[in-house]
């Protein structure tokens, strides 16, 4: 547990400096994710979208314990050319959605996007058929590591409907934080409904 705080302390300090930017509450109940879909929250989350530098406009970010301890990515239908993670440098572009991506290419898009967040050894685990409301989807789990060696776990859904790619992605340190909110995340994944 001490390693978690040591790794994230500098980032938490930087976030404290952005205190003039207001984090809003995402209350219990239905949460609209742009115009595309909604999910049901079983507990209060913090909407940290405004404090996440480089977040694409169609990506909403929620957290319970802070952005480095758990993050829930919710996308509002990405079209070709759009990304889950904005590139930090032009010479290091991040993956973008392409037209007519297969299910395996959408999974690769998610894992490559996680790698673009500077996670190492990103591995997709147990991809399986699922539903995103009425749409077909792929449910996945993943593992990764920070550059300092902290183990990260993730889970989510990826789907395509009407030429748009929808991603729900939950990431947290494997030690304590991932399991602590997994039941809530499972409820959210099961509640996703496209409008």
N, C-alpha and C positions, 0 to 999 in steps of 0.2 A: 504494500500500500504506500509505503514511503517513496518507492520509486515513481509511482504515479504522480505524486505531488512534486517531486524533484524535477521530473521531466517537463511538467506543465507550468511550473511557477513563473518562468519568464513570460509566457504567453498570457497567463492570468493577470500579471502585472500590467501588461500592455492593454488588456481589455479593461482594466480598471481606469486607465487613462481616457478611455472613450466613454466615460460615465455620462457625459453630456448627451449622448445618444440614448434614446429611451428604448429599453427592451419591453415589449408588451406581453401581456398574459394571453395564453391560448386556453380558454376555460373548458371545463368538462362539457361534453356534448358534441354536436356536429361542428366540423371545421371545414369551411370551403377552401379549396386549394385553387385559387384563381377561378376561372370560369369552367374549368374542365371537370372537376370531381370534388367529392367530399369524403372525409373520414370521420369516425367518431372517436373522440378522446374520452378515456375512462378516468382521467385525472388531469389536473392542471399541468400545462407545459409552459415554458417561456418561449416566445417567438423571438429568436435571436437573429433573424434575417438581417436586420439593419446594422448589426455590429460585425457581420461576417464580410470582411473585405474581399472583393472579387467574386461575390455571389452573383450568378446570372439572375436576371429579373424573374425568370420563370421558375426559379428554385426557391422554395420556402424552407427555412431551417428552424427546427424546434429542439429544445433541450430541457432536461429536468435538473441536472446537476451542474451544467456549464458546458460550453462548446467542446472542450477537450475530454470531458468525462462521458458524454453521450450526445449524439447528434442524430436527428431524424430528418432526412432529406425527402421533400415532397415536390415533385415536378408538375408543372401545369402544361403538360403536352408539348414535348420538344419536337420541333420540325427539323428537316434536314439543314445542316449547318450550325445548329445550336448545340450547346454542351451542358453537362452537369456541373463541371468545374471550369471556371475561367482560367485561361493561360496566364501565368505570372510573367513569362517572358515570351517574346515573339519567336525566339529560336527554340522554344520548348512548347509547341502547341499541345493542347489537350484533345482527347477524342471528341469527335462531333457525330451527331446523328446523321446517318445516310439514308437515302430513299430506299425503300424495300429491303430493310435489314431483316435477316432471318432471326429466329429465336436465339440461336447460338451467337450471332453477331451482336444482338442486344445485350446478352450476358457479357460478352467481351467488352462492349462499350462501358458497362458498369465496372468491371474489374479494372480496365485501363483508366477509368476516371478515378477510382480509389487510389491506384498507383500514382496518378498525377497529383494527389494530395500529399505526396512524399512518403507514402507508406511503402514498405519493402515486402517482398515475398507474398504478394496478394494471390490467394488461391481460392477459387470458387469450389464450394463443397455442396454435394447433393442437389443439383438443379432438378426440379420436378414440376410437372404440370400443375397449374393452379388457376384461379379465377381472379379477375380484377373487376368486381361487380359481375356483369354479364360477359365481359370480354375474356378471352383466353389470355393467360399470363404464364410466366415461369417464376416459380418461387426458388430462392437460392439462399445459401449461407456462404459466408466467406471468412477467411482468416488472413491476417496481415501482421506486420510488425512496424513499429516506429523505427527511425534511424538509431535510436538509443536501445532498441531491443524489447520494448514493451509490447506484449502480445495484444492484438486487437481482434475482436470478433465482430461480425456483421450478419445481417439478414435482411431480406426484402423481397420485393416483387418488381418485375419489369413486364410491360405489356405494350402492344401497339394497337391503336384503334383510329380509324379515319386518317391514316398517314402521320399520326403523332405518336411519340414514344413517351410512356408514363413510367416513372421510376419512383419507388419508395425504398429508401435505404436507411437502415439503422446501424450506426457504428459506435462501439464503446470498448474500453479496455476489458480484456477477458477476465481479469481479476476483479471480481465483485460487480462492477458497473454494468456489464453486459447482462448478466443473469438477473440483477436487481430489478430491471425494468422490462425484462423479456415478455412477461405475461401481458403487460400493457401494450407492447409493440405487436404482439400476436393479435390482440383485439383490434388494433388499428388496421393491420394488414387484412383482417377478415371483414372489416367494415367498409373498405374502399369501394366507392360507387361512382362510376362515370356518369355525368349528366347527359 
